[in-house]
Amino acid sequence: PKRQSDHLSGGSTGRRDLGEPRTTESSMKSAYELAMERLAKSDPDAGKKVTPEQKKRLLEIDKNYHSKIAERNIFLDEQLNKALIERNAEEYQKILKQKSSENSRLEEEREDEKEKLRRSF
């Protein structure tokens, strides 16, 4: 039985009756399945398995860049503290921007190096 609001809106509420077959709903793909198909089309290597040796090499890159970033941040944090003690707001802001820029650059270098390594697999 239809509700009165169904008559006013033109009929369908978007709900299906319990007796109705689920042909269209069961044949629809999930968002996950669609995303995986798009990924496979855009990156055919996405489904490839990475060997333990390859994982080790990728982790070494992460570890090296993690160290580089930490080392650079320690140095720049010391510079920030110095500017703060000297109450030099201009220098402080300059170093803060430098720190952000260098972190981004190093992260990008890391991803580039990992991507280059992945292409060699």
Salt bridges, closest charged atoms under 4 A:
GLU25 OE2 - ARG16 NE 3.56
GLU25 OE1 - ARG22 NH2 2.87
GLU37 OE2 - LYS29 NZ 2.43
ASP45 OD1 - LYS48 NZ 3.23
ASP62 OD1 - ARG110 NH1 3.43
ASP62 OD1 - LYS114 NZ 3.10
ASP77 OD1 - LYS99 NZ 2.55
GLU102 OE1 - ARG72 NE 2.32
GLU107 OE1 - ARG110 NH2 2.78
GLU109 OE2 - ARG105 NH1 2.72
GLU111 OE2 - ARG110 NH2 3.09
GLU111 OE2 - LYS114 NZ 3.93
GLU115 OE1 - ARG118 NH1 3.71
GLU115 OE2 - ARG119 NE 3.88
